[in-house]
Amino acid sequence: MADVNRGNRPLSPFMLGQYYRFQLNSVTSILTRITGNALIVQAFLIAWWFMAAAAGPDYFATVDWIVTSWIGDLILLFSTLGLWYHALAGVRHLIWDNAAMLDMQTADKLSWAVIAGSVLLTLITIIAV
């Protein structure tokens, strides 16, 4: 066997936070995947509400109470934020697919625009509805 000194090199880039730090684009990419999965939960919640409406008035009253309670309102609020975020992040990826805005400073500005735009569009949606 080769005599290799394994004690002097890092085992993981995440060790002690000194070798790797999260970048804004990494965080926004992870959030895009999280919001995509959260939208599946939102779709199931809305489908459950529709199926309860078809099942009968008693079951619908129960599900409608859950969906329109403060917990349901909170879930739908964050789902709206996730929907806008995921849509704007998709537009950002379309821009990147065309090999535009790929330098680090512009990509960071684009990431901040996605975050700010999703919050702004969520507020507009809340006010409009």
N, C-alpha and C positions, 0 to 999 in steps of 0.2 A: 504494500500500500504506500501511497505517496504520503510523505510527511508534510501535512498542510497545517499551517497555524490558523485555526478557525476562530481564535479568541479576539482577533483584532479587527474583524469586519462586522458590520451590522447585519443582523438577521432579517430585519424588516424595515422598509422605509418609514414606518409609522412609529418607530421606537423613540420614545421620549419627546416626540414632536420636533426634534432638532434636524431631522433629515428631510422631512416633508411637511408642508403646511397646506391646508385647503386653500384652493383658489376660488374666486367667485364663480368662474365657469364650471368648476367641479360641483359646487353646491347647487347651481341652477340646473345642471344636468341631472343630478340626483333628484331634485324637486320635480323635474319634468316627469321622471319615472313614477315618483310617488303620487303626483296629481293624476297621472293616467290611470293608476290603479284605484285611486279614490273615486274617479269618475265611474268606474264599474260599480262601486258601492252605491253611488248616487243613482245610477240607472236601475239597480235592483230595488232601491227604495221607492222610486217612482213606479216601477212595474208592479211592486207589491201593492201600492196604493190603487193602481188601476184594476188589478185582480180582485182586490177587496171590494171595489165598487161593483164589479160583476158578480161577486159572491153573494151579496145581499146587504141589506141596510144595517144589520146588527154588527157584522164583521167590519163593514166599511166604517161605522161609527168608531170602533176601536182603533182601527188603523189610522183613520183621519185624525183622531185625538193625538196619536203618537206623532204623526207627520206635522201637525199644526201646533204642537206643544213647543215650549221654548227649546227643548232638545232637538226636535225636528227642524225648528227655525235655525238653530245654530248649525246643524248639519248641512242644511240647504244653503246657508250663508257661506260656509267654508267650501261647499261644493261649487258655488258660483265663483268664488275666488279661484278655486282650482281649475274650473273650466276656462276662465279668462287667461290664467297663467299658462295653462297647457296649450291654448290656442296661440298665444303670443310667442311662446317658446317654439312652437311648430313653425311659425313664420320666421323666427330667428334661424332655425335650422334650414329652412328653404333658402334664406340669404346665404348661409354658409355653404350650402350645396352648390351654389353658383360661384364659389370661390371669392366671395366678397366679404369685407369686414373681418378678416381673419387675424389681423395683427392684434396683439394683446390689449392695447389701450382701447381700440375700437370695439373689440369683443367684450371688454368689461363695461363699456358704456352701453352697449346693446343689452347686456345682461341686466344692468340697472334699469334700462328702459322697459324691459319685460316685467321686472318686479313692480316698478312704479305704474306702468300701464295697467297691469292686472288689478292693482289696488284701486286705481282711478276708475277703471271700467266696472269694478264691483260696486263702488260707491254710486256710480251713475245708474247701475242696474237697480240697486236698492231704492234710490230716490224715484226712479221711473215706475217701479212696481209698487 
